[in-house]
Amino acid sequence: MITFQKKGLLTTVQDLGRIGYQRYGMPVCGAMDHYAMELANILVGNPRGEAVIEATVLGPTLVFGEAEVFAITGGDFGPTLNGQPIENDRAYLAEAGDTLALPMAKAGARAYIAFAGGLDLEEVMGSRSTFLKGGVGGFQGRAIKEGDEIGLRAPCEDLPDLEDRAVPEKLLPPLQDHVTVRFTYGPQDDLFSAAGKRTFAASEYTLSDKSDRMGFRLDGPAVERAAGSDGNIISDGICFGAIQITNGQPIVMMADRQTTGGYPKLGCVITADLPLLAQLKAGDKVRFRPVSAAAAQAEYRRQQQALAKLEKRFAVPVEPQEALPLSGRFWVTVDGAEYDIYIEEM
């Protein structure tokens, strides 16, 4: 059990999101920074998509009700355990009664806390992610409040080589307030003029304070539409990182994005660079650099291969199960009916 003494600015439960339900109007949601979330889970021996706590800008303070291995990744919030500084990107053991605090973010905007064995919360449509606007999933479909308690599904107080469970620095994206992210053009880039495209690719944009988990609004030079375009399309699907242009200004669609939209999309931020974007806060700067789809795919494969290698390194050995007998009498239930089966070894 973990108990929240302080809620933080916006603290929610997130995982990889609700996959396969956008056609019914259900947003995917999930972690804003998938890469950091997966690193946290790898450190504590969880499947990469296990639910974690996502903290935003000002983190929570929580108390452990039992011994548990945990890890923090993503933004640097200056975390402390019982008042003593601890590091990001490393696994730690907390004892019952220990207090973990994530104060104000020093660098980055979002931190992720993973707990070995996972959080004891029900899945909704295959996910424990919180959909705030719909009041679905996570902890009661809302952000964490003071006094909230969340159970641990399978608490773990020991992992192999606990002291060595740390992410190599070369695998950590930089936490900067000025970033350049890569994007691919389309699917409606033909609705923007050549001059508009040049403006977008050559300009610096500022993250607006009107941004949220649904979309990052950017302030900067207007992106000119093509002659004859009125800035509207027949609504179509929206993916994570899609760059909509509304009244000349870009909005990058994020984790809680709507499922469809009727504004043209100039391009899409490549998946491998979404973590850089997710760690920005209001006032931070971003530039966009166009790349080919092949380059985007190659970078994503490289990132996934690095995660898989780290996951293999920190994999928790599974106890071998006792082999089933090759012969004997068995009771088998099929569609509610029981059958008495005898198998004789040949």
C-alpha positions in Angstrom: 0.0 0.0 0.0 1.1 3.5 -0.8 -0.5 6.6 0.8 -0.3 10.1 -0.7 0.4 12.8 1.8 0.7 15.4 -0.9 -1.0 15.2 -4.3 1.4 17.3 -6.4 0.2 19.5 -9.2 -1.2 16.8 -11.5 -0.5 13.2 -10.4 -2.2 10.3 -12.2 -1.9 6.6 -12.9 -0.8 5.9 -16.5 0.5 3.0 -18.6 0.7 2.5 -22.4 -3.0 3.5 -22.8 -6.2 2.0 -24.2 -5.3 0.5 -27.5 -8.0 -0.4 -30.0 -10.8 1.8 -28.8 -10.4 5.0 -30.7 -13.0 3.8 -33.3 -15.5 4.0 -30.4 -14.5 7.5 -29.4 -12.3 6.4 -26.5 -9.0 8.3 -26.3 -5.8 6.3 -25.8 -4.5 8.4 -22.9 -1.5 6.7 -21.2 1.9 8.2 -20.2 3.0 11.4 -21.9 6.6 10.0 -22.0 6.4 6.3 -22.9 10.2 6.0 -23.0 10.7 7.1 -19.4 7.7 5.0 -18.2 9.2 1.9 -19.8 12.6 2.6 -18.3 11.1 2.8 -14.8 9.3 -0.5 -15.2 12.4 -2.2 -16.6 14.4 -1.1 -13.5 11.9 -2.8 -11.1 11.4 -6.0 -13.2 7.9 -5.2 -14.5 6.6 -5.6 -18.0 7.3 -2.4 -19.8 3.6 -1.4 -20.1 2.8 -1.8 -16.4 1.0 1.1 -14.8 3.0 3.8 -13.0 2.5 7.1 -11.2 3.0 10.1 -13.5 3.9 13.4 -11.7 3.7 16.8 -13.5 6.0 19.8 -12.6 5.2 19.5 -8.8 5.4 16.0 -7.6 3.6 14.1 -4.8 4.7 12.9 -1.4 3.8 9.3 -0.6 4.4 6.8 2.3 5.1 3.1 1.8 2.9 0.8 3.9 5.2 -2.1 3.2 8.7 -2.8 1.9 8.8 -2.3 -1.9 11.3 -1.8 -4.7 10.7 1.3 -6.8 12.3 3.5 -9.4 11.9 7.1 -10.7 12.6 8.2 -14.3 11.9 11.1 -16.6 12.1 14.7 -15.2 14.5 15.5 -12.4 12.3 16.5 -9.4 15.1 16.3 -6.8 13.5 13.2 -5.2 14.2 12.3 -1.6 13.6 9.1 0.5 13.1 10.0 4.2 14.6 13.4 3.4 17.8 12.1 1.8 18.4 12.8 -1.9 18.1 9.8 -4.2 18.8 9.5 -8.0 16.6 9.2 -11.0 17.0 6.2 -13.2 18.0 3.8 -10.4 16.1 1.2 -8.4 15.7 1.5 -4.6 14.2 -0.4 -1.8 11.8 1.5 0.5 10.9 0.0 3.9 7.5 0.1 5.5 6.9 3.7 6.8 9.4 5.3 4.4 8.5 8.6 2.8 9.2 9.4 -0.9 8.9 13.0 -2.0 9.2 14.6 -5.4 9.3 18.4 -5.0 9.4 20.9 -7.9 10.9 19.8 -11.2 14.4 21.0 -11.7 14.6 19.8 -15.3 11.9 18.3 -17.4 8.2 18.4 -16.6 7.1 14.8 -15.9 8.5 12.0 -13.7 7.4 8.4 -13.5 7.4 6.2 -10.4 7.3 2.4 -11.0 6.6 -0.1 -8.3 7.8 -3.7 -8.5 4.8 -6.0 -9.0 2.5 -3.2 -10.1 -0.3 -1.1 -8.7 -3.5 -2.9 -7.5 -6.0 -1.2 -9.7 -8.6 -2.6 -12.1 -8.1 -2.5 -15.8 -10.7 -0.7 -17.9 -10.6 -1.7 -21.6 -7.3 -3.4 -21.1 -5.6 -0.4 -19.4 -5.1 1.2 -16.0 -4.5 4.7 -17.5 -6.5 7.7 -16.2 -8.7 9.4 -18.7 -9.3 12.6 -16.8 -12.0 14.2 -19.0 -14.0 11.0 -19.0 -13.5 10.0 -15.4 -12.3 6.6 -16.5 -9.5 4.3 -15.3 -6.6 4.9 -13.0 -7.6 5.7 -9.4 -11.3 6.5 -9.5 -10.9 8.1 -12.9 -9.3 11.2 -11.5 -6.0 12.8 -10.4 -4.6 11.8 -7.0 -5.7 13.7 -3.9 -4.2 13.8 -0.4 -5.1 10.7 1.6 -5.6 8.5 -1.4 -4.3 4.9 -0.9 -3.3 2.5 -3.7 -2.5 -1.1 -3.1 0.4 -3.0 -4.6 -0.5 -6.2 -6.6 2.7 -8.1 -5.8 5.0 -6.2 -3.4 8.6 -7.0 -3.9 11.4 -6.2 -1.4 14.3 -7.8 -3.3 15.5 -8.0 -6.9 18.6 -9.6 -8.3 21.6 -7.1 -8.3 19.4 -4.3 -6.9 22.4 -2.0 -6.4 23.3 -2.3 -10.1 19.9 -1.6 -11.5 20.5 1.8 -13.1 20.0 3.1 -16.6 23.2 3.9 -18.5 23.6 7.6 -19.1 23.9 7.1 -22.9 20.2 5.8 -22.9 18.8 9.0 -21.2 17.4 11.7 -23.4 18.6 15.2 -22.5 16.3 17.3 -20.3 16.4 20.7 -21.9 14.1 23.8 -22.2 15.1 24.3 -25.8 14.7 21.2 -28.0 14.6 20.2 -31.6 12.2 17.4 -32.6 11.9 15.6 -35.9 8.7 15.2 -37.8 7.4 13.7 -41.0 5.1 15.6 -43.3 1.5 14.6 -43.9 -1.2 13.6 -44.2 -2.6 17.1 -45.2 0.7 19.0 -45.8 -0.6 19.8 -49.3 -3.1 22.2 -47.7 -0.2 24.5 -46.7 1.9 26.7 -48.9 5.6 26.1 -49.6 6.2 29.4 -47.7 4.2 28.1 -44.8 6.2 24.9 -44.7 9.4 26.8 -44.8 8.2 29.0 -41.9 7.3 26.1 -39.8 10.6 24.2 -40.3 12.7 27.3 -39.8 11.0 28.9 -36.8 11.2 28.5 -33.0 7.9 28.1 -31.1 7.1 28.6 -27.4 5.0 26.1 -25.4 1.8 28.0 -24.3 0.5 27.9 -20.7 -2.8 26.7 -22.3 -1.2 23.3 -23.0 -2.3 20.1 -21.3 -2.2 16.4 -21.7 -4.6 16.6 -24.6 -2.5 19.0 -26.8 0.6 21.3 -26.7 -0.4 24.7 -28.0 2.6 26.5 -29.6 3.0 30.3 -30.1 5.2 31.5 -32.9 5.2 32.5 -36.6 1.9 31.7 -38.4 1.9 28.8 -40.9 0.4 29.9 -44.2 -2.3 27.8 -45.8 -2.2 26.9 -49.5 -4.4 29.0 -51.8 -8.0 27.9 -51.7 -7.7 26.0 -48.4 -10.1 27.2 -45.6 -8.2 25.4 -42.8 -10.8 22.6 -42.5 -11.0 19.0 -43.6 -13.5 16.1 -43.2 -12.7 14.8 -39.7 -10.2 11.9 -39.6 -8.2 10.0 -37.0 -5.5 11.7 -34.9 -2.3 10.0 -33.7 0.1 10.9 -30.9 2.3 13.7 -32.1 0.0 14.9 -34.9 0.7 18.6 -35.7 -2.6 20.4 -36.3 -2.6 23.9 -37.5 -5.4 26.1 -36.1 -5.6 29.8 -37.1 -2.0 29.5 -38.3 -0.6 28.2 -35.0 0.5 24.6 -34.3 -1.0 22.3 -31.8 0.8 19.0 -31.2 -1.7 16.3 -30.1 -0.5 14.5 -27.0 -1.6 11.5 -24.9 -5.2 12.5 -24.1 -5.9 13.7 -27.6 -9.4 13.4 -29.1 -9.9 10.5 -31.5 -10.8 12.5 -34.6 -10.4 16.1 -35.7 -11.3 18.5 -38.5 -8.2 20.7 -38.7 -5.5 19.9 -41.3 -2.3 18.2 -40.0 0.9 19.5 -41.4 2.9 16.5 -40.1 3.6 14.3 -37.1 6.4 14.3 -34.5 8.3 11.0 -34.8 7.6 8.5 -32.0 11.3 8.5 -30.9 11.2 12.2 -30.2 7.9 12.4 -28.3 9.7 12.0 -25.0 11.7 15.3 -25.7 8.4 17.1 -26.3 6.6 15.5 -23.3 9.3 16.9 -20.9 8.7 20.5 -21.9 6.7 23.0 -19.7 5.1 26.3 -20.4 7.6 28.8 -21.8 10.0 26.2 -23.1 11.1 26.4 -26.8 10.9 23.9 -29.6 12.0 23.7 -33.2 10.9 21.2 -35.8 13.1 19.4 -38.3 11.6 17.3 -41.2 12.8 13.8 -41.8 11.7 10.9 -44.0 9.4 8.1 -42.8 12.3 5.7 -43.2 14.5 7.7 -40.9 11.7 7.9 -38.3 11.2 4.1 -38.4 15.0 3.5 -38.1 15.2 5.8 -35.1 12.2 4.1 -33.4 13.8 0.6 -34.0 17.0 1.8 -32.5 15.3 3.1 -29.4 13.2 -0.1 -29.0 16.3 -2.3 -29.4 18.1 -0.4 -26.7 15.1 -0.9 -24.4 14.9 -4.6 -25.2 18.6 -5.0 -24.4 18.2 -3.3 -21.0 15.1 -5.3 -20.3 17.0 -8.5 -21.0 19.8 -7.4 -18.7 17.5 -6.7 -15.8 15.1 -9.6 -16.4 13.9 -11.3 -13.2 14.4 -15.0 -13.3 11.2 -17.0 -13.3 10.9 -20.0 -11.0 10.5 -23.2 -13.0 7.1 -24.8 -12.5 6.7 -28.4 -11.6 6.1 -30.4 -14.8 2.6 -31.9 -15.2 2.4 -35.7 -15.0 2.3 -37.4 -18.4 -0.4 -39.9 -17.3 -3.1 -40.1 -14.7 -6.7 -39.1 -14.1 -7.7 -35.4 -14.6 -10.9 -33.3 -14.1 -11.3 -30.9 -17.0 -13.9 -28.1 -17.2 -15.1 -27.1 -20.7 -17.9 -24.5 -21.1 -19.1 -25.2 -17.6 -19.2 -29.0 -17.9 -16.8 -31.2 -16.1 -15.2 -34.2 -17.7 -13.3 -37.1 -16.1 -10.3 -37.9 -18.3 -7.7 -40.6 -18.0 -4.4 -40.3 -19.9 -2.1 -43.3 -20.1 1.5 -42.7 -21.0 2.6 -44.6 -24.1 
